[in-house]
Amino acid sequence: MQRREVLLLMALAAAAMPAVGQTVSEVAGPASPHIDSSIPDFSGIWWHPSLPGIEPLASGPTSLVNRSRRNGVSDYTQLVGDYTNPILQPWAADVVKKHGELSIAGVVYPNPANQCWPEPVPFIYKNFALQLLQRPHEVTILYEQDHEVRHVRMNQTHPAKVTPSWYGDSVGHYEGDTLVIDTVGQKRARYSMLDLYGTPYSESLHVVERYRLVDYEDAKEGLERDAKENQRPQVGIDRNYRGKHLQLHFTVEDKDVFTTPWSATITYGRGSDEWPEVACAENTHVYYDKDTDVPVASKPDF
């Protein structure tokens, strides 16, 4: 879609593939020690190089798909969200439709990624790779693009009054083999959207994520839905990997935007242990469009 994405794919392709002779077990990285052996170990780098990225469920209320197709899957160069999806309230459907019309006309409309803005959940799932750093009091989630980091406070509750922030207030706990993360209070700004189709959200947004390790046989259904919907560049990932996968099942609620809660998945596999630095340069002068807008603080944060 954007020139930045093309450059990103080229950089990752050069830097992120395993060296010749390396096995997946070698590049996945050693497991970090756990204080509590009953807690699932999500350590290492997990890859999901798919565009636009989200895996719609086979049935039930689920995420938007791209009405524009190429070779049977989403055409990432033309993002036309399915504004007829019944999860959308009429006004939200109109917003998505207008974004699609711009894309059909060849306009690359602004979004958090191409404008160097923080990416909210679930928009942030467009990142190809992540790492989960687990500690008793906090889980830190690292994404491989643009130095984006989320902090999840463990075994805590949301404050009575949440001050909106870019990634919201996230609290987590373990339910057996599953890490559950509950996020509210995500900040809205000029380019805010939940996905690459321009789906809006309000201050009522509530996202629940459930991360768990699954065997390959259990991951296959999600991987097949991914292949049916998304472009899947061969970057970082080992498509022949048959070990444990990390599957994220998330549910989105927003009474001011959606008619019902909806869910989808992201199914991560293993691959390269490279973690290339990918930074969105805050250059306000671009040769192919009008000057871009970047985040500006009203006062120093230090």
C-alpha positions as CSV (number, residue, x, y, z in Angstrom):
1,M,0.0,0.0,0.0
2,Q,2.5,2.5,1.1
3,R,6.1,2.9,-0.1
4,R,7.1,2.5,3.5
5,E,5.6,-1.0,3.6
6,V,7.6,-2.0,0.5
7,L,10.8,-0.8,2.0
8,L,9.9,-2.6,5.3
9,L,9.4,-5.9,3.4
10,M,12.7,-5.5,1.7
11,A,14.6,-4.8,4.9
12,L,13.0,-7.6,6.8
13,A,13.6,-10.1,4.0
14,A,17.3,-9.2,4.0
15,A,17.7,-9.2,7.8
16,A,15.1,-11.6,9.3
17,M,15.6,-15.0,7.7
18,P,17.5,-17.8,9.5
19,A,21.0,-18.4,8.5
20,V,21.8,-21.4,6.4
21,G,21.9,-24.5,8.5
22,Q,20.0,-23.1,11.4
23,T,17.0,-25.0,12.7
24,V,13.8,-23.4,14.0
25,S,14.5,-24.6,17.5
26,E,17.8,-22.7,17.3
27,V,16.4,-19.4,16.0
28,A,13.4,-19.5,18.4
29,G,15.7,-18.6,21.2
30,P,16.1,-20.1,24.7
31,A,13.1,-20.1,27.1
32,S,13.5,-17.6,29.9
33,P,13.3,-19.0,33.5
34,H,10.0,-18.8,35.2
35,I,9.3,-18.3,38.8
36,D,6.1,-20.3,38.6
37,S,6.4,-23.4,36.5
38,S,2.6,-23.4,36.0
39,I,2.7,-20.2,33.9
40,P,3.0,-20.9,30.2
41,D,6.3,-19.8,28.6
42,F,5.7,-17.5,25.7
43,S,9.4,-16.4,25.3
44,G,11.1,-16.0,22.0
45,I,10.1,-14.2,18.8
46,W,6.7,-15.0,17.3
47,W,6.0,-14.2,13.6
48,H,2.8,-13.4,11.7
49,P,3.8,-11.7,8.5
50,S,0.3,-11.2,7.0
51,L,-1.3,-8.2,5.3
52,P,-3.7,-6.7,6.4
53,G,-3.2,-9.3,9.1
54,I,-6.3,-10.2,11.1
55,E,-7.8,-13.7,10.7
56,P,-11.6,-13.4,10.5
57,L,-13.5,-16.3,12.2
58,A,-15.3,-18.8,10.0
59,S,-18.6,-17.9,11.7
60,G,-20.2,-15.5,14.1
61,P,-19.5,-11.7,14.5
62,T,-16.0,-11.1,13.2
63,S,-13.6,-8.6,11.7
64,L,-14.0,-6.9,8.4
65,V,-12.5,-8.4,5.2
66,N,-11.2,-6.6,2.1
67,R,-13.8,-6.3,-0.7
68,S,-10.9,-5.8,-3.1
69,R,-9.2,-9.1,-4.0
70,R,-6.1,-10.2,-5.8
71,N,-5.5,-13.9,-6.6
72,G,-8.3,-14.7,-4.2
73,V,-6.9,-12.9,-1.1
74,S,-6.9,-9.4,0.2
75,D,-5.4,-6.8,-2.2
76,Y,-3.2,-4.9,0.2
77,T,-2.7,-2.2,-2.5
78,Q,-6.4,-1.4,-2.3
79,L,-8.0,-1.5,1.1
80,V,-11.8,-1.6,0.8
81,G,-13.3,-2.7,4.1
82,D,-16.6,-4.6,3.9
83,Y,-18.9,-1.9,5.1
84,T,-21.9,-4.3,4.9
85,N,-20.5,-6.3,7.8
86,P,-23.4,-6.3,10.3
87,I,-21.1,-5.6,13.3
88,L,-20.9,-1.9,12.1
89,Q,-23.4,0.7,13.2
90,P,-24.6,2.7,10.1
91,W,-22.5,5.7,10.8
92,A,-19.4,3.5,11.3
93,A,-20.2,1.7,8.0
94,D,-20.3,5.0,6.2
95,V,-16.8,5.9,7.6
96,V,-15.4,2.6,6.4
97,K,-17.1,3.0,3.0
98,K,-15.6,6.5,2.5
99,H,-12.1,5.1,3.3
100,G,-12.6,2.4,0.7
101,E,-13.7,4.9,-1.9
102,L,-10.5,6.8,-1.3
103,S,-8.4,3.7,-1.7
104,I,-10.2,2.8,-5.0
105,A,-9.4,6.3,-6.3
106,G,-5.7,5.6,-5.6
107,V,-5.5,7.8,-2.5
108,V,-3.3,6.5,0.3
109,Y,-5.3,7.8,3.3
110,P,-3.6,8.5,6.6
111,N,-3.5,5.8,9.2
112,P,-1.4,5.4,12.4
113,A,1.3,3.4,10.7
114,N,2.0,5.6,7.7
115,Q,1.8,8.7,9.8
116,C,4.2,7.5,12.5
117,W,1.6,7.6,15.2
118,P,1.2,5.0,18.0
119,E,-1.0,2.1,16.9
120,P,-4.0,1.1,19.1
121,V,-5.2,-2.5,19.8
122,P,-6.1,-4.2,17.5
123,F,-4.6,-2.1,14.7
124,I,-1.2,-2.9,16.2
125,Y,-1.6,-6.6,15.2
126,K,-0.4,-5.6,11.7
127,N,3.1,-5.8,13.0
128,F,4.9,-8.9,11.7
129,A,6.5,-10.0,15.0
130,L,6.2,-9.7,18.7
131,Q,7.9,-10.8,22.0
132,L,6.2,-11.2,25.4
133,L,8.5,-10.6,28.3
134,Q,6.9,-12.2,31.4
135,R,7.5,-11.1,34.9
136,P,5.3,-11.7,38.0
137,H,4.0,-8.1,38.2
138,E,4.1,-7.2,34.5
139,V,4.0,-8.6,30.9
140,T,5.8,-6.4,28.4
141,I,4.8,-6.8,24.7
142,L,7.4,-5.7,22.1
143,Y,6.5,-5.2,18.5
144,E,9.2,-5.2,15.8
145,Q,8.1,-2.0,14.0
146,D,8.5,1.5,15.2
147,H,9.6,0.7,18.8
148,E,6.1,0.1,20.0
149,V,5.8,-1.3,23.5
150,R,2.8,-2.2,25.6
151,H,2.9,-2.7,29.4
152,V,0.4,-5.1,31.1
153,R,0.0,-4.9,34.9
154,M,-0.6,-8.3,36.3
155,N,-3.3,-9.3,38.8
156,Q,-4.5,-5.7,39.1
157,T,-7.8,-3.9,38.3
158,H,-8.4,-0.8,36.1
159,P,-8.5,2.4,38.1
160,A,-12.0,3.9,38.8
161,K,-11.2,6.7,36.3
162,V,-8.8,5.8,33.4
163,T,-6.8,8.6,31.8
164,P,-6.8,7.8,28.1
165,S,-3.4,6.8,26.7
166,W,-2.1,5.5,23.3
167,Y,-2.2,1.9,24.3
168,G,-4.8,2.2,27.0
169,D,-4.8,0.7,30.5
170,S,-4.0,-3.0,30.3
171,V,-4.4,-5.5,33.1
172,G,-3.7,-9.2,32.9
173,H,-4.0,-12.6,34.6
174,Y,-3.5,-16.2,33.8
175,E,-6.3,-18.6,33.4
176,G,-4.5,-22.0,33.4
177,D,-2.5,-22.0,30.1
178,T,-3.9,-18.7,28.9
179,L,-2.7,-15.2,29.4
180,V,-5.8,-12.9,29.5
181,I,-5.3,-9.1,28.9
182,D,-8.1,-6.6,29.4
183,T,-7.6,-3.1,27.8
184,V,-9.7,0.0,28.1
185,G,-9.0,3.8,27.8
186,Q,-7.2,3.9,24.5
187,K,-6.7,7.4,23.3
188,R,-8.3,8.8,20.2
189,A,-6.6,11.3,17.9
190,R,-6.6,12.5,14.3
191,Y,-5.7,9.3,12.6
192,S,-7.2,6.8,15.1
193,M,-8.7,3.6,13.6
194,L,-9.0,0.0,14.7
195,D,-7.8,-1.5,11.4
196,L,-6.4,-0.6,8.0
197,Y,-9.9,-0.1,6.7
198,G,-10.4,3.0,8.8
199,T,-12.9,1.4,11.2
200,P,-13.4,4.0,14.0
201,Y,-13.6,3.5,17.8
202,S,-14.9,5.5,20.7
203,E,-13.9,6.0,24.3
204,S,-16.1,3.0,25.1
205,L,-13.6,0.6,23.3
206,H,-12.9,-2.5,25.3
207,V,-10.5,-5.2,24.1
208,V,-9.9,-8.6,25.7
209,E,-7.0,-10.7,24.4
210,R,-6.4,-14.4,25.2
211,Y,-2.9,-15.8,24.4
212,R,-2.1,-19.5,24.5
213,L,0.2,-22.1,23.1
214,V,-1.4,-24.6,20.7
215,D,-0.1,-27.6,18.9
216,Y,0.3,-27.4,15.1
217,E,-2.8,-29.5,14.6
218,D,-4.9,-27.0,16.6
219,A,-3.2,-24.1,14.9
220,K,-4.0,-25.3,11.4
221,E,-7.5,-23.9,11.3
222,G,-6.3,-20.4,12.1
223,L,-3.4,-20.7,9.7
224,E,-5.9,-21.7,6.9
225,R,-8.1,-18.7,7.7
226,D,-5.0,-16.5,7.5
227,A,-4.0,-17.9,4.1
228,K,-7.6,-17.5,2.8
229,E,-7.8,-13.8,3.7
230,N,-4.3,-12.3,3.8
231,Q,-1.3,-11.8,1.7
232,R,1.5,-13.8,3.4
233,P,5.0,-12.5,2.5
234,Q,7.8,-15.0,3.2
235,V,9.5,-12.7,5.8
236,G,10.8,-14.0,9.1
237,I,8.4,-16.9,9.3
238,D,9.2,-20.6,8.7
239,R,6.1,-21.9,6.9
240,N,7.3,-25.5,7.5
241,Y,7.4,-25.1,11.3
242,R,5.3,-27.7,13.0
243,G,6.0,-27.0,16.7
244,K,3.9,-25.0,19.2
245,H,2.2,-21.9,17.9
246,L,1.1,-18.9,19.8
247,Q,-2.6,-18.1,19.1
248,L,-4.2,-14.8,20.1
249,H,-8.0,-14.8,20.3
250,F,-9.3,-11.3,20.8
251,T,-12.8,-9.8,21.4
252,V,-13.7,-6.1,20.7
253,E,-16.6,-4.3,22.3
254,D,-17.6,-0.7,21.6
255,K,-21.3,0.2,22.2
256,D,-20.9,3.5,20.3
257,V,-19.5,1.9,17.1
258,F,-20.5,-1.7,16.9
259,T,-23.8,-3.5,17.0
260,T,-22.3,-6.4,18.9
261,P,-19.0,-7.7,20.3
262,W,-16.9,-9.4,17.7
263,S,-13.8,-11.6,17.7
264,A,-11.0,-12.8,15.5
265,T,-7.6,-14.4,15.8
266,I,-3.9,-14.0,15.1
267,T,-1.9,-17.2,14.8
268,Y,1.9,-16.8,15.3
269,G,4.6,-19.2,14.3
270,R,8.4,-19.4,14.7
271,G,11.1,-18.4,12.3
272,S,14.1,-16.0,12.4
273,D,15.7,-14.8,15.7
274,E,16.7,-11.5,14.0
275,W,15.0,-8.4,15.5
276,P,15.8,-5.7,12.9
277,E,15.2,-2.1,13.8
278,V,12.3,-0.7,11.8
279,A,11.7,3.0,12.6
280,C,9.1,5.4,11.1
281,A,11.0,8.5,10.3
282,E,9.2,11.6,11.5
283,N,10.0,13.6,8.3
284,T,7.3,16.1,7.8
285,H,8.3,16.8,4.2
286,V,7.6,14.0,1.7
287,Y,8.0,14.2,-2.1
288,Y,4.9,12.2,-3.0
289,D,2.2,13.9,-0.9
290,K,1.4,17.0,1.2
291,D,3.5,17.5,4.4
292,T,2.6,14.9,7.0
293,D,1.5,15.4,10.6
294,V,3.4,13.9,13.5
295,P,2.7,13.7,17.2
296,V,3.5,16.8,19.1
297,A,3.6,17.1,22.9
298,S,2.1,20.2,24.5
299,K,4.7,20.0,27.3
300,P,7.8,17.9,28.0
301,D,7.2,14.5,29.7
302,F,10.4,14.6,31.7
